[in-house]
Amino acid sequence: MVKHQCRYCTLLVVGNGIWCGYKQKTMSEPATKRRNRCPFHEFCEIDAYGERDWEPDKITIQAPTIELEGQMRLELCV
């Protein structure tokens, strides 16, 4: 299970208070901004507070290697 923040959950409602729609209870703002492992998390890229955009964790992806061995060159005769 991955760590995430409640601020990016579709079940979090922010307005006059902060409400978790699944747990049916109020939460504090710092609690929604901490990373946790809630099994009911439904991801949404929009920040509930509108403070920042979602940025995926930096993952190093190796660039694809280009293998030219065994390829043919095509020439057009016009």
BALO-802554 format. One line per 2 residues: number of its first residue (from 1); their letters; for each residue x, y, z of C-alpha. Coordinates in steps of 0.02 Angstrom, whole numbers, plus 50000, padded with zeros to 5 digits. Layout:
REM residues N
NUM) a) X/Y/Z | ...
***
This chain:
REM residues 78
1) mv) 50000/50000/50000 | 50066/50171/49953
3) kh) 50079/50324/50062 | 49968/50469/50011
5) qc) 49887/50625/50082 | 49703/50649/50120
7) ry) 49708/50817/50030 | 49710/50720/49865
9) ct) 49562/50606/49908 | 49390/50619/49828
11) ll) 49309/50576/49995 | 49378/50733/50082
13) vv) 49258/50880/50093 | 49327/51051/50137
15) gn) 49220/51203/50174 | 49158/51260/50344
17) gi) 49249/51110/50414 | 49352/50962/50354
19) wc) 49252/50802/50334 | 49303/50626/50283
21) gy) 49159/50551/50186 | 49209/50371/50217
23) kq) 49252/50378/50402 | 49107/50499/50434
25) kt) 49209/50610/50550 | 49292/50780/50553
27) ms) 49480/50796/50534 | 49610/50930/50570
29) ep) 49699/51018/50428 | 49873/50955/50479
31) at) 49806/50776/50482 | 49746/50790/50302
33) kr) 49916/50857/50245 | 50018/50715/50324
35) rn) 50061/50559/50227 | 49964/50405/50283
37) rc) 49910/50233/50224 | 49720/50247/50229
39) pf) 49646/50096/50138 | 49493/50197/50085
41) he) 49591/50330/49987 | 49520/50372/49816
43) fc) 49650/50474/49722 | 49611/50641/49640
45) ei) 49745/50757/49566 | 49656/50913/49630
47) da) 49714/50980/49799 | 49566/51003/49918
49) yg) 49643/51167/49980 | 49694/51233/49809
51) er) 49868/51271/49875 | 49973/51168/49756
53) dw) 49965/51050/49609 | 49993/50865/49631
55) ep) 50169/50809/49589 | 50206/50625/49574
57) dk) 50352/50559/49673 | 50508/50572/49571
59) it) 50540/50404/49492 | 50697/50375/49392
61) iq) 50650/50300/49227 | 50789/50233/49120
63) ap) 50789/50298/48942 | 50752/50166/48813
65) ti) 50907/50099/48727 | 50911/50104/48539
67) el) 50978/49946/48463 | 51030/49968/48283
69) eg) 51101/49795/48260 | 50999/49691/48140
71) qm) 50903/49836/48064 | 50893/49860/47876
73) rl) 50914/50020/47780 | 50779/50056/47653
75) el) 50823/50155/47497 | 50696/50212/47370
77) cv) 50742/50201/47187 | 50648/50331/47089
***
